[in-house]
Amino acid sequence: MHLAEASVFYFEKRVAEKLHKPKRKETITEILRFSVRQLDRLKHPKLLTLYHPIEESNDTLAFATEPVLGTLANVLGCLEERLPQNLPPIVREYSFLDLEIKYGLLQLTEALCFLHYSCKLIHRNLCPQSVIINKRGTWKLAGLEFAEKCNENDIMKPVPCQAFTSKLPKMGQPDLDYTAPEVQNHSKCSPLSDMFSLGLVICAVFNGGHSLIEANLSCATYQKQLEMLENNLNDIIDRVPHHLQEPLQNLLEMDARRRPNAQNFSMVRTDFIDSHSISEGYFIHLVDIFGCLLGSVNPFLLRHSVNPMRPGTSAGRDHLNQGLINVSILTPGRYRPTPGFGR
């Protein structure tokens, strides 16, 4: 029997009981089933790797993936005001290096290129909760529960989609704080809608985990926040690396036609990456070298151990078994070597 370390995600169905209506309860569970089926069907290095498909009991849904540290939302603290986050110190106290952010954004852009051009799909819920950071520090895209097919004739042409509404379960809809204006105002989406969401994710990274739109699940508040978007962007733009400022402003254009697509945005190279010739392969190569020298360790632990200039913990490998996971509406779970998964 081959044993593989895995992360187990699980959802307790009683969480949906607060919705009271049986049809709405089933909507939530079906959304989760669809998301995992998408991960099982779509294979790419920048998408979360599924080890074991979804299994279901009367009380829970569960599936297993490659070992992960948590979500981008966990690290940024995005969910603290919405849900209690029982996170280990290594996640709660973590802060990204500039190189990790630049490499992470490159990974997300490559994932979007794959979805848009190879799979002809629109993600529709790109937000910090749908970005998973695996054990090696790689940013992986997940949260495919709302994926929509692109227009068959022209993938950039908008297709109909469901806007956020109070008539549907709030926990069963894309995050309103990262929704493009054409989705909410006109019930239309395209791959360029994902690019707007990517722009808001970038803002959250450089804005203490806060999106420039904080709608508090209110459509009316969303509209007011949308009107303030340009001013809010100007307030934080100096925190964004210089070479990323103009591309970020283009991502957040109200007119979707003026936004860069994923292929164009993937051409953006920040000054640090350019001057140091840091490529994806080189980044992973560094992690592999240190892994060989120091044993199989989490790069997050590694960085704190070898970089005395940054506050952190040099805690040992035991912390790896305390990594709590929260993705989308899934309840945090533990990861550990699990018999049977990854065979």
N, C-alpha and C positions, 0 to 999 in steps of 0.2 A: 504494500500500500504506500502510495506517494503522499506525504504530508506537505502542505503548503501553508505558509502564514497567510491569513486572510483578514479582511475587515467584514464584519457582519452588520448589515443594516436591517433594522426591524421596525415595523409599524404596528402599534397596538390599536385594534379596531375600536376599542372603547373611546379613543380620542374623538372619533367621529360621532359618538352617541349624543354629544351636545347639540348636534344638528337636528335631532329629533326625527326628522322625516326620513323614512327608510330609503327612499330613492336617492336622497342626497348622501346618505351613508355609503351606498353602493357606488355612487359617482366617485367618491374619494378613493375607494379601494381599486376601482377600475383604472383611474388615472395612474396609480402606482404600478399596477400590472403592466399598463401600456409603456410606462417609462422604462421598466426593466426589460421588457421585450425589445424595445428599441436598442438598448445597450447590448443585448444578446445578438441582435441582427447586424448592427453597425460596428465594424471593427476598425480601429485606427489608434495609433500610438498616443494621440492627444485626447482621446475619449477615455473615460474611466473603464478599466478592464474588468469585465464580469467573470468571476470564477465559477459561480454556481447560480443557476437560474432561480427565479422566485419560487418559494415554497409557502404554502398557506395552511393555516389551521383555523379553527373557529374564532380564535382570539387575535391572531397576529399574521402579518406577512413578513417574510424575511428573504434576503438574498445575500450573497457573498461576493466581494470584489478583491482586487489587489489591496495590500495593506496601505492604509491612509492615515495621515495625521489628523485631518479634519477638513472643514470647508474654509474658503477664503473669508466667509462671514464669521466663522469662529475666531480666526486670527485677528480680523479687524474689529471684532466686538460688535458687529452689526445687529445681532439679535438680542442683545442684553435687555433692551427695553420691551421686547415682544415676548420672549420666552426665557425662563430661567436656564442658564447655561452652566451645567456642572462640568466645567473644563479643568483639566490638570494644569498646573502652573506653567508647564512648558509651552502650552498653547496660549494661555491667557497673557503671559508676559512676552510673547514673541513679537519681534518687529522685523520687517524685511530689510535686507540690504538692497541697495539700488540695483545691483546686478540681478538679484532674484526677481525684482519687479519687472525689469526690462525683458528678461528671459521668459517670465510668466506670461506677459502680454503677448510675446511672440508665439508662445504655445497656444494661447486662446485664439489668436488670429489664424493659426494653422488649422485648428479644430473647426473654426467657422468656414474656412476655405473648403475643407473636406465636406462639411454638411451642405454648403450652398452649391458647390460645383460638381461634386461626385455623387452626393445623395439626393440633390435637388430638394433639400429640406430647409425650412426656416426654424430656428431653435425656439423662438418666441418667449423664452424665460431666462435670458442671460442675466444673471445677477450674482452677487457674492455667494448665495446659498448653492448655486449650481456649479460653482468652481471648486473642485476637490484638489487638495494638496496631498500627494501620495508620500509614502515613506522616504522616497529619495528627494523630495522637494519639488517634484514636477507638478505643474498645474494641469489638471485634467478637467475636461468639460463633461458634465453629467446633466441631470435634470431635464430629460427629453420628453417629459410627460405632455407637453403642449406643442410638440413639433408639428408643423404644418407643411404640406407639400407645396413646392414652388409652382408658379404658372408653367404649364407644359410647353408653351411656345416661346416664352421669354422669362427666364427665371427672375429677372429684376422687376417684372411687371407685378403690381400688387394683386393679391388674392383676398377674398373675404375671410374675416376671422372674427372671433368673439371679443368684444371690448369688455373691460372690467365692469361688473355690475353687482348691485346689492341683491339682485334676484337669485344669484348663484352662491354656493358656499365660498366664503372668502379664502378658505384654506385650499380650495380646489381651483384657483385661478392664478395666472402669472402675477408676479410681484408688481404692483402698480407703480412703485417708486422707480422702476427701471423700464417702464413701458414707453414706447415711442409715441409721439403725438398722433400720427396717422392711424395707429391702432385704436387709441382711445376715442379720437374725435370722428373717425370715418369708418371704423371697423374694417380696415384694410392693413395688410402686412406684406412685407417682402424681405429679402435678405438684408436690405438697407435698414430695416427696422431693428434687426439684430445689431447693426453697427451703431445705431443710436444708443442701444442698451450697453454696448461695449464702452462707449464714451462715458456713460454714467458710472459704470464699474470702475473705470480709470479714475474718475473724480473721487469715488469712494475710497480708493486706495490712498489718495493724497489728501483726503479730507477727513481723516480719523474714522473711516468706516461709514460716513454719512453720504447718501446720495444727494445730488443737488435738488432732487424732487423728494420731498417727504410728505406724502399725501395722507398718511394715517388712515388708509383704506377708504378714503372719501374721494369720490369723483369730482366734487366741487372744489375741494382743496387741491387736487391734482391740477385743475385748470388754473387756479391762482398761482401755484408754484411754477407751472409752465411759463406763465407770463413773466416770472422773475428769473427765469433760467439764465438769461444772458448776464444779468447783474450778478447773480450768484456765481457764475463761472468766472467773471472778472475778479471776484473777491478771492478766489483760490488759485488763479492761474499761475501766480508766482511760485507756488509750491510745486508745480509740475516742471520736470526737466525742460530746458529751453527748446530742444529739438522736438519735443512732443507737444508743445503748446498749440501750434497751428494745426497739426493733424487732429488734435482733440477738439478744437473749435469746429473743424469741418465735420467731425463725427456728430456733433450736436446741432447741426443745421436743422431747422424746422422743416425745410423742404427736403424730402428724402432724396430727391434726384441730385442734390448738391453734395451728398455724403460720399466718402470713398467706399468702394466695396472692399471685401476682405482681401482680395488679391492686391489691390492698390495699397491698402493699409499695411500689408505685410512687407512692403518695400521700405517702410519708414525705418530708419536706423538712427538710434540715438548716438550722441557724440561718444559716450563711453564705449559702446559696443564697437563703433567704427574704429576708434583709436587703439583699442586693445584686441581687435579681431576676435572677439568672443562669439563663437558660434554655438549652436545647440549641442553639437557633438563634443565640443571642447568643454562645455559646462558639465555634461554627463561624465566626460573623461576625468575631470577633476574629482567629481564625487566618487568615481570608481577607484581612482588612485588612493584617495584617503580611506576608502572602504577597505582596500587590500591592506593598507598599512595598519589600520586601527581596528579591523574586524568589521563585520556587517553592522553598521550603526546608522541611526537616523541622521541625515545631514543637518537637521535642526539641532540635535544634540551635539553633533560634531562641530558646528559653527560656534556654539557657545563654549565648547571645550578648547578650541584652538585660537579663539579671538578674544584676548583679555581686554580689548578696548571697548567691548560691548557688554552691558550688564546681562546676566543670564544665569543659567544653572549648568553645572557640569554633572548633573545627575546621571546615574548609570542606566543600563539597558532596561531596568525594571519599569521605567516610565513608558516604554513602548507598549507595555501591556495595560497601561492606564489611559491610552488615547481614546477619548470619547468622540463620537461622530455625530454630526447633525447635518443632514442634507434635506433641503426642501421641508416637507412636513414629516419627515421620518424622525422617530425617537432616537436619541443617542444610543449607540451600542458599543460594545467592546470588541477589539480585534485581538486575535491570539492564534497560535498554530491550531488549526481546526481539522480533525480527521475527515477525509473524504472530499474536501473542497480542493479544486485545482487538479484533480486526477485527469 
